[in-house]
Amino acid sequence: MDINQIAKSLKELGHPTRLAIFKRVIKAGYQGIAVGDIQQQLAIPGSTLSHHISSLASAGLLTQRREGRTLFCVAHYDALTSVISFLQDECCIDEQR
């Protein structure tokens, strides 16, 4: 991931509601979680939830898939790993020993 993509990901995760949504999606694992379950568990109005999910998806942090009438959100774990790695890769590299 380039620095612009990392910055976009961090920007989207910088909003408390989006961070809560993403955290809930991460907990669900690779099978994902139904949007209706996120809405119920986090008590977020549907239109607001849709807006935040769209923002997270545009940052490449999650994807959506449809099974019948149910829409699932699935975390893009490679993107999460890239963000975390970006922040950790050079940790303390300039420290004098």
N, C-alpha and C positions, 0 to 999 in steps of 0.2 A: 504494500500500500504506500502511496506517496503521501507527503505531508498534507496536501490539500484534502485528500480523502480522510486521513486521520482527523484533521481539524473538523470536517463535516460530521464525522461520527461523534466526536466529543461534543460538538455543538448540540446535536440532537439529544445526546445523553445528558446534557446539562440542564434539561428541563425536568423538574421533579416528577411530573406525570409520565413523561416518556421513559424516564429511568425506572419508575415503578412497573410500567408495562413491560419493558425489556427484561427486567429482573424476573418477572413472572413467566415470561416466555422462556427464558433460560432454564428456569426450574422444571419446565415441562419436558425437557430433553428433546431428542431428535424426532419424536413423533409429533411434537408441537402441541398447541392448545387451541381449542375453539375460541373464536372471538367472543361469543356469548359468555363463555366461562370467565374470560378476562373481565368483561363488563360486569358480571355479577360479583366476582371476587374483589374487584377494585372499586366498585360503585361509581363507574364513569359513564356518563350519558353516551349513547351510541354514536351520535354525530361527533362528539369530542374524541371518542376512542378512535373512530375511523380516521380523523385528521392526524392524530398522533401516530397511529400505525403507518399511515402513508408517509409521514416524515421519517420514521425509522426505516421503512422499506427503501425510500429514496436514498438514504445514507448507506444502504447495503448491509444493514444490521439484521434484517429479518426478511423472510419471504413468506408468501401466503400460498396456500393450496386449498382447493375446493374439493370436498367429498360430498356429493349430493347437494344438499342445501346448507351444509355446514362449511364455514370458512375457518381454516386453521392458520395460525401464525407459527412459524418455525424460525428459531434463531439461526443466524448465519455464524456459526462458531468460528470459522476461519477469520471472519472480519473482527470478531471479538478478540481472538488471539493476536491478530495483527495490531490492534490498538494497544493491548496490554504489552506486547513485545516492544512496540515503538517507545513506550514510556520506560520500560525496564532495560532495554538493550545497552544503553550507555550509562546506566546508573553507576555513579561514583568513579567513572573512567578517568577523570582528571584528578582524583584524590592522590595526594602524595603519600607514599608509604614509608 
